[in-house]
Amino acid sequence: MSNSFYSHGKLLLTGEYAVLDGAKALGLPTKYGQDLQVSKSDKRQQIHWKSLLNTNEVWLDLEFTWDSEFQFRSKNPSNEALVLSEIFSWIAQEKPSLFHPKIGYHFSSTLEFPKDWGLGSSSTLINNLAQWAEVDAFQLQDFAFGGSGYDVACAQNSTPILYSKKGLPPSIEAVLFNPDYADQLFFVYLNKKQNSRDAIQKYRNQSPENIQLAITQINAITQKILKVTKIEDFEVLIKSHEQIIGSLLNQLPIQKRLFSDYPRAIKSLGAWGGDFVLATGGEKEKQYFIQKGFTTVLSYAEMIL
């Protein structure tokens, strides 16, 4: 008999980077997520781990053993094997009863989205494992990957959330965000997964005063976005948000950098320069991106819970 666990993916509408320092961020759980199946096995002190892509192709197939000190090891030298070993060691220290010497486990994890989409292959995995082990997902995320934790909060929720990290536990508030103009919002994949490490370093180079000013401005924009009823007002707000983050990163917003002739509005979501962006417009505007080679275009209704 196996136990099943599920977590939602995520997109960050407001507060990217500044969420690390307590900005109120608007997170959007997605209809795409990750499933985890866990069953006991008769192979004592062994774990068989399998990860499947959304195409059902196996991309990780690993074996782990553990000792009396709850040190987990795999013969596979990959970074994924090392990270999972460390995660299991952390869980075992928190819940030693899960790793009785007379039992073993089989884990099978399946993504519902391409793993290079940036929707949270790591955060959905962390939240699923935390559900299975009945440990704090934010503590596990902080140990394994760091970051703000908003992605874990999205994994746990089925409505948009206001998220603020001021220690643990973070502040999470379910909010309504399904505006009348939602049919004029869509998401475009920029054909590459983005690593935010360099941008975070640029952000960290800002003075505390500049960061705090930006947080105040972003918090105000987030609250206004939850209230505006016209697409034109929403577009003004997301363009202002792009300018604020662009100043912090010393980087041009994606619309000015790649899509300067686009007639409506574009906003980065999370890490700048890759993954998905939000755009406003209709079918004509969607074709603009498709003609430029960005063929993964999803409507708001297709993407967001």
Buried (B, 14 or more C-beta within 10 A) or exposed (E): EEEEBBBBBBBBBBBBBBBBBBBBBBBBBBBBBBBBBBBEEEBEBBBBBBBBBBEEEEEBEBBBBBEEEBEBBBEBEEEBBBBBBBBBBBBBEBEEEBBEEEBBBBBBBBBBBBBBBBBBBBBBBBBBBBBBBEBBBBBBBBBBBEBBBBBBBBBBBEBBBBBBBEEEEBBBEEEEBEBEBBEBBBBBBBEEBBEBEBBBEBBEEBEEEEBBBBBEBBBEBBBBBBEBEEBEEBBBBBBBBBEBBBBBBEBEBBBBEBBEEBEBBBBBBBBBBBBBBBBBBEEEBBEBBEEEEBEBBBBBEEBBB
